[in-house]
Amino acid sequence: QVQLVESGGGLVQAGGSLRLSCAASRSIPSMNTMGWYRQAPGNQRELVAAITRGVTNYADSVKGRFTISRDNAKNTVYLQMNSLKPEDTAVYYCHSDLRGISYWGQGTQVTVSS
């Protein structure tokens, strides 16, 4: 089993930056994948960025603005979000896959004002 704890959300003006953190209860290299999803009101949860066996991938809407990274020593994955837009407003969830089982954090709210 994996526990994921997110932090770093908040309110920011358009054009600003935030960094989200996700602390995992297990070693990150033991996971098949770790990443970030988001869900805005009335929308489905969507993939933002993920690291799968060292390979990163991003949603088209965030490419060039967001960067996912990890610190294996701290069992932590980060999402650096720059040039934020109002449409980035959502609850952001950390996700991991361990042996085919998905685990989710509790979510952290990101609000971008125009």
C-alpha positions as CSV (number, residue, x, y, z in Angstrom):
1,Q,0.0,0.0,0.0
2,V,1.1,3.6,-0.7
3,Q,0.2,6.8,1.1
4,L,0.6,10.0,-0.8
5,V,0.5,13.4,0.8
6,E,0.3,16.5,-1.4
7,S,1.2,20.1,-0.4
8,G,1.9,23.4,-2.1
9,G,-1.4,24.4,-3.5
10,G,-2.9,27.9,-3.1
11,L,-4.1,31.1,-4.7
12,V,-1.9,32.8,-7.3
13,Q,-2.4,35.4,-10.0
14,A,-2.2,34.6,-13.6
15,G,1.4,34.4,-14.8
16,G,2.6,33.3,-11.4
17,S,4.1,30.1,-10.2
18,L,3.5,27.3,-7.7
19,R,5.3,24.1,-6.8
20,L,3.4,21.1,-5.7
21,S,5.0,18.3,-3.6
22,C,3.9,14.8,-3.2
23,A,5.5,12.7,-0.4
24,A,5.2,9.0,-0.9
25,S,5.3,6.3,1.8
26,R,7.4,4.1,-0.4
27,S,10.4,4.4,-2.6
28,I,9.7,6.1,-5.8
29,P,11.7,3.8,-8.1
30,S,9.6,0.9,-6.8
31,M,6.6,2.5,-8.5
32,N,5.6,1.8,-12.1
33,T,4.6,5.5,-12.5
34,M,4.1,8.6,-10.4
35,G,2.3,11.7,-11.6
36,W,-0.2,14.5,-11.2
37,Y,-3.8,14.7,-12.3
38,R,-6.2,17.5,-11.9
39,Q,-10.0,17.9,-11.8
40,A,-11.8,21.2,-12.3
41,P,-15.5,21.5,-11.4
42,G,-17.7,19.8,-13.9
43,N,-14.8,18.2,-15.6
44,Q,-13.3,14.7,-15.6
45,R,-10.0,14.1,-13.9
46,E,-7.2,14.5,-16.4
47,L,-3.5,13.7,-16.5
48,V,-1.2,16.6,-16.1
49,A,2.3,15.0,-16.0
50,A,3.8,11.7,-15.1
51,I,7.1,9.9,-14.8
52,T,7.0,6.3,-15.9
53,R,10.2,4.4,-15.5
54,G,12.2,7.6,-15.8
55,V,10.3,8.9,-18.9
56,T,8.2,12.0,-18.4
57,N,5.1,12.9,-20.3
58,Y,2.9,16.0,-20.2
59,A,-0.6,17.1,-21.2
60,D,-0.4,19.3,-24.3
61,S,-2.0,22.1,-22.3
62,V,0.9,22.3,-19.8
63,K,3.9,21.6,-22.0
64,G,6.6,24.2,-21.7
65,R,5.0,25.6,-18.5
66,F,5.0,22.7,-16.0
67,T,7.8,20.4,-15.0
68,I,7.6,17.2,-13.1
69,S,10.6,16.0,-11.1
70,R,11.5,13.6,-8.3
71,D,13.8,13.4,-5.4
72,N,14.3,9.7,-4.7
73,A,16.1,10.3,-1.4
74,K,13.0,12.1,-0.1
75,N,10.4,9.8,-1.8
76,T,8.9,13.0,-3.2
77,V,7.6,14.1,-6.6
78,Y,7.3,17.7,-7.5
79,L,5.3,19.7,-10.0
80,Q,6.7,23.1,-10.8
81,M,4.0,25.2,-12.4
82,N,5.0,28.4,-14.2
83,S,3.0,30.9,-16.3
84,L,-0.2,29.8,-14.6
85,K,-3.5,30.5,-16.3
86,P,-7.0,30.7,-14.9
87,E,-7.8,27.5,-16.8
88,D,-5.2,25.7,-14.6
89,T,-7.6,26.1,-11.6
90,A,-8.4,22.7,-10.3
91,V,-7.8,20.2,-7.5
92,Y,-4.5,18.6,-8.2
93,Y,-4.0,14.9,-7.2
94,C,-0.9,12.9,-6.8
95,H,-1.1,9.4,-8.3
96,S,1.1,6.4,-8.2
97,D,0.9,2.9,-9.7
98,L,2.4,0.1,-7.8
99,R,2.1,-3.4,-9.3
100,G,-1.0,-2.3,-11.3
101,I,-2.8,-0.8,-8.3
102,S,-3.5,2.9,-8.3
103,Y,-3.1,5.1,-5.3
104,W,-4.3,8.7,-4.9
105,G,-3.5,11.6,-2.6
106,Q,-6.2,13.7,-1.0
107,G,-5.8,16.5,-3.5
108,T,-4.6,20.1,-3.2
109,Q,-6.5,23.1,-4.5
110,V,-4.8,25.4,-7.1
111,T,-6.7,28.6,-7.9
112,V,-5.4,31.0,-10.5
113,S,-7.0,34.4,-10.6
114,S,-7.2,36.6,-13.7
